[in-house]
Amino acid sequence: MANYRTALGKTVDMAALQTRNERVRAVGNMSVNARGDSIDAFGNVVKPVTQKVNEKYSKTVGNRSAQPRRPTQQPTAPAPAPAVDFSELNEIERELEESSADDIEVEKIKAAEVKKVKK
């Protein structure tokens, strides 16, 4: 924390003030000190704040529903191209289908060349 200047011009070191008073009973109805430790009526620590945090964390982490689920992805082979019945296509459509098959082969060759260059 930083040093603050009051309206009267005095400097207050908030970090030092906090560490000096961390064992003092906090104002309110929660029965805790300034650190967050649970205390009894005499100011004795019943349960330290670290233990309380660990219990809350273990409840959250131990709960399977609180964990994010990552879908298991297995590598899959690309789906084969559907068989085309050329008898139902007109002449222009047949030419396009044949040229697209050639384009796919060219792209595969280019990809293989790129892999060779990267290695």
Order of alpha helices (4+ residues) and beta strands (2+ residues): beta-beta-alpha-beta-beta-alpha-alpha
